[in-house]
């Protein structure tokens, strides 16, 4: 091999090596940028792994499929953030639980229960269309005892057990005296309980 050819190869080899290193560096930087951009997109996009949680991300409290034996006259007062959707839309069934007349210890026992005939789609749509609820301020009765709209009269009260796939059940409290429905700390206004009961072919 001539000295000229050996010199030419010795000159080309470092150039090729340099080009390979440069291409590898560009590829690495591009991959890092792509990963960073994807991470930022996940954070900014609802449902992304690093996105901020919303009220709908809060796990709902599951309950048994049967009606509770008693209606709690003093429900938990802890309020959570308002959900964009009051109840999940994909329910497979619904049970209405009716309560009335305090017993000797002041509890309100179950009077009857009724399963909704057919699919609950219209009922779920109705519940999710209700406006936000604002509790009425307290006033003082003639006996000096504070009275709210919720305690001003004795009327039947209701729970609704919504059934979902996977044996998941969610409880909705319907209180005509409060003119409200609540579920897991989220409340909506219900002006007329008959608007709810008619899905079961009933009225108050």
N, C-alpha and C positions, 0 to 999 in steps of 0.2 A: 504494500500500500504506500502510495506516495506521501511525502511529508505534507503536501498541500491538502490532500483529502483528510489526513489526520487532524490537521489544524482546523479545517472546516467543521468536522464532527465535534471537535472540542468546543467550538464556538456555539453550535446549535444546541447542544445538550443543556447548558444552563438556561437558555431562552425557553426551551420546552418545559423544563422544570418550573421556571418562574411563572409561565402561563398556567400550568396546572395548579400551583398554589393560589394564584389570583382567582381562578374559577371556583376553587373550593371555598375561598373566603367569601366570595359573592353569594354562593349557594347557602352558606351558613347564616350570613346576615339576613338573606331573604327569608329563610325558614324561621329565624327568630322573630322577624317583623310580622310574618304571617301569624305565628302563634300569639304574639302580643295583641294584634288586631282582633283575632278571634276571641281572645279572653275579654277584651274591652267590649266586643259585640255581645258576648254572653251577659256581661254585667248590665249593659244598657237595655237589652231586650227582655221583656217580660217572659218569665219561664227559664231564663238563662241561669246557669248554675250559681253565679255570684250576684244575681239580681236582688233588690230589696224585697223582703217579704211583704205581702199585702194581707188584708183581713181574710181574704179567701184562702190563704195558705194555712190559717189556723185550723188544726184538726178539730172536727166537730165531735161532740160527746155522744158516743153510741148508747142506745138504751135497748132493753128487751123488746121483742115484737108485740108483747101483750100490753094492754093498758095498765098504767100504774094503779095500784089499789086505792090510793088516796091522792087528792089534789092538794098541793102545797099552797096554803093561803099566803105564805111569806116566801116567795121565790128568792134565790140568790140575787143580791143587788150588784154584783160585780158586772160591769159593762165592758164589753170588748169593742173594738173598732167596727164601724158599720161595714157589712159585707156588700160587695157590688151585687151579689146574688143572694137573696135572703135564704132560700133553700136550694139545694142542688136540683137541676131540672130533670134528671133521669130516674125519677122514682118509679117503682114498679107497682106500688099499692099504697093505700092509706087507710088507717083505722081511726074513727072518731070515738073519743071517750068522753062521756057526759057525767058530771059530778053535781051534787046538790044536797042541801040540808046538812049542816054541821051535826056531828054526833056528840056524844056526851063529853068527849075530850077535846072538842073543838076542831077535829079533823073533818075533811069533806070526802066522804066515800064515793066510790064508783057506783053509778046507777045503772048505766048500760053502755055497751060498745057496739059499733056498727062498722063493718068493712065497706069501703067504697066499691060500688059496682063499676066495673070497667076500668079503663086506664085513667091515671090521675093527672094527665097532662094539663087539662083545663084548670084543675085545682092548683097545681104548681104555678101555672102562669098567673092565676089570680093572686096568690100569696106574694109572688115576686113583683107584682105591679103595685102593691100597696105603698103609700108614702111613708116617710119617716115618722116616728112617734115621739111626741114630747109630752112628758108627764104633766098633769095638771097640778098647780100649786095647792098646798094645803090650806084649808080654811078651818075655822073653829065653830063647832056645833053649839047648840043652846046649852049643853051640859059642860061646855068648856073643853071638850075632847077634840083634838085635831082630827079633821075629816078630809079625806081626799076623794076624788071622783071614784077611785077604786073601792072605797069602803062605804060608799053612800047608800048602797042597796044590796039586798041578798038576791042574787040571780044565779041560774046554772052557769057553771064554768066548764071548760073543755080542754082536753089535750088532744092533739092529733099525732099519731105515730106514723111517720112516713117510712115506707119500706124501700130498700134499695138492693141491688144485686150484691151477692157476697154476704148475705145475712146482716147487712148494716141497717140500723133503724135510727131515725132522728126524731126528737121530741119537739113539738111546737105547742106552746101554751097559748090558749085563746081565752081572754078574760073580758067579757062584755062590759063589766063595770069600769074597767080601765080603758075600754075601747081600744084594745091592743092585741097583737099577737107577738110573741117573743120566742126566740130560739138561740141558745148559746150566747146570750148577752146582747143580741141584736134585736131591736124592737121596731115594729111597723104599726101604723094606725089602722084600726078596724072600726069604722063608724057604726056598722050594723052587722051583728053577728049572723043574722039571717042570710046575708050575702055569702057567708061561709057554709052555713048548714045546708043550704039548698043543694049543694053538690051531693049530699046524701039523701036528698028528697025530704028534708026535715025543716022545721022552723022552731024558733025558741019557745 
